[in-house]
């Protein structure tokens, strides 16, 4: 703007000099005399000249001050407009930084779920069929408890007595052991050699339940074991009693009438011989230290009428039933 003002003043001065020189060029040469007052017409012309000069200066200054006029720089935005521009610039910088980080960072891959570990006991390695002898002392002890049970059933529950299976065969047991990859404890084998399970829905079993419990035959033991391994073939820990199923367990008893499907098998652990079942309260757990201990406890309850695992023996129309000590018979 200062340049424009200077140009306007320069133009006015040059115009005034040009007018002055023109006037001098038109005047005749003469001796100086005392100047007479200028006539009114001449003063009028001089006023018009100076007015024109003032008008040029005013027009020039006005053009310099009008917004958007030529030669004037557009002022930088101030106030809210300036603040908005800074904010947009900051956001643009942040977006550019995020885009750069996204391109430089490797793509994330989802963490895979832990793979299930198959239960090795449910997939045993092939082994030959080997008939193993039973410890004679174990055989005599198991037979002794069986004779007590047979006498009581024959006298008090003849229909249940007639469900006792015929003696099993040692080779059949050996075949089942080879197919399952486990060794049956001696007390379980001695029991199967005397009675290979029981027959019918009212069959005898070493377990107490409202609707009875039936001992499984050798083939039933193998088939039930295969069914449970198909149902749950996964290894879920070191404690087989804490799992839904573990292939090292041997099912030997079926609880009748458990429509809810809650652990309806009694099992013996092939590793330590402990026997257990689900009491519908604490879950599957060892209840006796061995299969033989269970057989003896049932024989005592029958002969003496004492309680066994919260149950007492009762007979209904020649069939052994068990009466719950707390709730009674259904």
C-alpha positions in Angstrom: 0.0 0.0 0.0 2.9 2.4 0.7 4.1 1.9 -2.8 0.7 3.0 -4.2 0.7 6.1 -2.1 4.2 7.0 -3.3 3.1 6.5 -6.9 0.1 8.7 -6.4 2.1 11.5 -4.8 4.7 11.2 -7.6 2.0 11.4 -10.2 0.6 14.5 -8.6 3.9 16.2 -8.4 4.8 15.4 -12.0 1.4 16.7 -13.1 2.0 19.9 -11.3 5.5 20.3 -12.8 4.1 19.6 -16.3 1.4 22.3 -15.9 4.0 24.7 -14.6 6.4 24.2 -17.5 3.6 24.5 -20.0 2.5 27.8 -18.6 6.1 29.1 -18.8 6.6 28.0 -22.3 3.5 30.0 -23.4 4.6 33.3 -21.7 6.7 36.1 -23.7 10.0 37.2 -22.4 9.9 40.5 -20.6 11.4 42.3 -17.7 10.2 41.6 -14.4 7.6 43.9 -13.2 5.7 43.9 -10.2 3.1 41.1 -10.6 -0.3 42.2 -10.8 -3.0 40.2 -9.2 -4.1 37.3 -11.3 -7.4 37.7 -13.0 -10.4 35.7 -11.7 -10.4 33.4 -14.7 -6.8 32.4 -14.3 -7.3 31.7 -10.6 -10.2 29.5 -11.5 -8.1 27.4 -13.9 -5.4 26.9 -11.3 -7.9 25.8 -8.7 -9.3 23.2 -11.2 -5.7 22.0 -11.8 -5.0 21.5 -8.1 -8.5 19.9 -7.6 -7.7 17.4 -10.3 -4.4 16.6 -8.7 -6.2 16.1 -5.3 -8.8 13.9 -7.0 -6.0 11.7 -8.6 -4.4 11.3 -5.1 -7.8 10.5 -3.5 -8.7 7.9 -6.2 -5.4 6.2 -5.9 -5.6 6.0 -2.0 -9.2 4.8 -2.3 -8.2 2.0 -4.7 -5.4 1.0 -2.4 -7.8 0.8 0.6 -10.7 -1.1 -1.0 -10.7 -4.9 -0.1 -9.8 -7.2 -2.9 -8.4 -4.4 -5.1 -5.5 -5.1 -7.4 -2.1 -5.1 -5.8 -3.4 -5.8 -2.3 -2.3 -9.0 -0.5 -5.2 -11.0 1.0 -4.7 -10.9 4.8 -4.2 -14.1 6.7 -7.4 -15.4 8.3 -7.8 -14.6 12.0 -10.2 -15.6 14.7 -12.3 -18.8 14.3 -11.4 -19.4 10.7 -7.7 -19.5 11.6 -8.3 -21.8 14.5 -10.4 -24.2 12.3 -7.6 -24.3 9.8 -5.1 -25.3 12.5 -7.4 -28.0 13.8 -7.9 -29.5 10.3 -4.1 -29.5 9.8 -3.6 -31.3 13.1 -6.2 -33.9 12.3 -4.7 -34.4 8.9 -1.3 -35.0 10.5 -2.8 -37.5 12.9 -4.5 -39.4 10.1 -1.3 -39.5 8.1 0.6 -40.8 11.1 -2.0 -43.5 11.8 -2.0 -44.6 8.1 1.8 -44.9 8.2 1.7 -47.0 11.4 -1.0 -49.3 9.9 1.1 -49.9 6.8 4.3 -50.5 8.8 2.7 -52.8 11.4 2.4 -56.5 10.3 -1.2 -57.8 10.1 -2.4 -59.4 13.3 -3.3 -63.0 13.2 -6.0 -64.5 15.6 -4.7 -66.7 18.4 -5.7 -70.2 17.6 -7.6 -72.1 20.2 -5.6 -74.7 22.1 -5.8 -78.1 20.4 -7.6 -80.9 22.1 -5.3 -83.7 23.3 -6.7 -87.2 22.5 -7.0 -89.5 25.4 -4.2 -92.1 24.8 -6.1 -94.7 26.9 -9.0 -94.6 24.3 -6.6 -95.4 21.5 -4.4 -98.3 22.9 -1.7 -99.9 20.9 -2.3 -103.4 19.6 -1.3 -106.1 22.1 -1.5 -109.9 22.0 -4.3 -111.8 23.8 -2.7 -113.1 27.0 -4.6 -115.1 29.6 -3.2 -114.1 33.0 -3.8 -116.2 36.1 -5.7 -114.7 39.0 -4.1 -114.6 42.4 -5.6 -117.6 44.3 -6.0 -115.6 47.5 -8.0 -113.0 45.7 -10.1 -115.7 44.0 -10.9 -117.4 47.3 -11.8 -114.0 49.0 -14.1 -113.0 46.2 -15.8 -116.4 46.0 -16.4 -116.3 49.8 -18.3 -113.0 49.5 -20.3 -114.3 46.5 -21.5 -117.3 48.5 -22.9 -115.0 51.1 -24.7 -113.0 48.5 -26.1 -116.0 46.6 -27.5 -117.5 49.8 -29.3 -114.3 50.8 -30.7 -113.7 47.3 -31.9 -117.3 47.0 -33.8 -117.0 50.3 -35.1 -113.4 50.1 -35.1 -112.3 46.4 -35.4 -115.4 44.2 -36.2 -113.4 41.1 -33.0 -111.4 41.4 -31.1 -114.6 42.2 -32.2 -116.1 38.9 -30.6 -113.1 37.0 -27.0 -114.1 38.0 -25.0 -114.9 34.9 -23.1 -118.1 34.3 -19.3 -118.2 35.0 -17.2 -116.2 32.5 -14.2 -117.5 30.6 -10.6 -116.4 31.2 -9.9 -116.1 27.4 -12.9 -113.8 26.9 -11.5 -111.5 29.6 -8.1 -111.6 28.0 -9.6 -110.6 24.6 -11.4 -107.7 26.2 -8.2 -106.6 27.9 -6.3 -106.6 24.6 -9.0 -104.7 22.8 -9.3 -102.1 25.6 -5.6 -101.8 26.3 -6.1 -102.2 30.1 -5.6 -105.0 32.6 -8.6 -105.9 34.7 -7.8 -106.0 38.4 -7.7 -109.6 39.9 -10.8 -109.0 42.1 -12.9 -108.0 39.0 -11.7 -110.9 37.0 -12.4 -113.3 39.9 -15.9 -112.0 40.1 -16.5 -112.3 36.3 -15.2 -115.9 36.4 -17.9 -116.7 39.0 -20.8 -114.7 37.4 -20.4 -113.1 34.0 -22.7 -110.2 34.8 -26.5 -110.5 35.3 -29.5 -110.7 32.9 -32.5 -108.6 32.5 -33.6 -105.2 33.8 -34.0 -106.6 37.3 -30.5 -108.1 37.3 -28.3 -108.1 40.4 -25.6 -105.6 40.7 -23.1 -104.3 43.3 -24.8 -100.9 43.6 -27.7 -99.3 45.4 -30.4 -97.4 43.5 -34.2 -97.1 43.5 -34.6 -99.1 40.3 -31.7 -101.5 40.8 -28.2 -101.8 39.3 -27.0 -104.6 37.1 -23.5 -106.1 36.8 -22.2 -105.9 33.2 -20.9 -109.0 31.4 -17.4 -109.1 29.9 -18.7 -108.0 26.4 -20.9 -105.4 27.9 -17.9 -104.0 29.7 -15.9 -103.7 26.5 -18.8 -102.2 24.5 -19.6 -99.7 27.2 -15.9 -98.7 27.3 -15.9 -98.2 23.5 -19.1 -96.1 23.7 -17.7 -93.8 26.4 -14.4 -93.3 24.5 -16.4 -92.3 21.4 -18.5 -90.0 23.5 -15.5 -88.2 25.1 -12.1 -89.1 23.4 -10.3 -86.1 24.9 -7.7 -86.1 27.6 -8.7 -83.3 30.1 -6.2 -83.7 32.9 -4.2 -86.0 35.1 -7.0 -87.0 37.4 -9.4 -89.5 35.6 -12.0 -89.0 38.4 -12.2 -85.2 37.6 -13.1 -85.9 33.9 -16.3 -86.8 32.3 -14.6 -89.9 31.0 -11.1 -91.4 30.9 -10.1 -94.5 29.0 -8.2 -96.1 31.8 -11.5 -96.6 33.7 -13.4 -99.9 33.4 -17.2 -99.8 33.6 -18.6 -102.8 35.4 -22.1 -101.7 36.6 -25.1 -100.1 35.1 -27.5 -98.0 37.2 -31.0 -98.5 35.9 -33.6 -95.7 35.6 -31.2 -92.8 35.3 -32.9 -91.0 32.4 -30.9 -87.8 33.1 -27.8 -89.6 31.8 -25.7 -88.5 34.7 -22.7 -90.9 35.0 -24.9 -94.1 35.0 -21.9 -96.4 35.2 -19.9 -97.6 38.1 -16.2 -98.0 37.2 -12.9 -99.4 38.5 -9.6 -97.7 37.9 -7.2 -100.0 36.1 -4.3 -98.1 37.6 -5.0 -98.5 41.3 -8.1 -100.7 41.5 -10.3 -98.1 43.2 -14.1 -98.4 42.5 -16.4 -95.4 42.2 -19.5 -94.0 40.7 -21.6 -90.8 40.6 -23.8 -90.3 43.6 -25.6 -87.4 41.7 -24.2 -84.9 44.3 -20.4 -85.0 44.3 -19.9 -86.4 40.8 -17.8 -89.3 39.7 -15.4 -90.2 42.5 -13.9 -93.3 44.1 -16.2 -94.7 46.8 -14.3 -97.8 47.8 -10.6 -98.7 47.7 -11.2 -101.7 45.6 -13.8 -103.8 43.7 -13.5 -106.5 46.4 -14.3 -103.9 49.1 -17.5 -103.0 47.3 -18.5 -106.7 47.0 -17.9 -107.2 50.7 -19.9 -104.1 51.6 -22.9 -105.3 49.6 -22.7 -108.7 51.2 -22.7 -107.2 54.7 -25.7 -104.9 53.9 -27.7 -107.9 52.6 -26.9 -110.3 55.5 -27.1 -107.7 58.3 -29.7 -105.3 56.8 -27.3 -102.5 57.5 -26.9 -99.3 55.5 -24.7 -99.1 52.4 -23.8 -95.8 50.8 -27.0 -94.3 52.3 -29.2 -97.2 51.2 -30.8 -100.3 52.8 -31.8 -103.5 51.0 -35.5 -104.1 50.5 -37.4 -106.7 48.5 -40.4 -106.1 46.4 -42.1 -109.2 44.8 -39.0 -111.2 45.0 -36.9 -108.5 43.4 -34.0 -106.8 45.3 -34.6 -103.0 45.6 -32.7 -100.5 47.7 -34.4 -98.1 50.0 -32.9 -94.6 50.4 -32.3 -94.0 54.1 -33.2 -90.3 53.8 -36.1 -90.4 51.3 -37.4 -93.9 51.5 -38.7 -95.9 48.6 -40.3 -94.1 45.6 
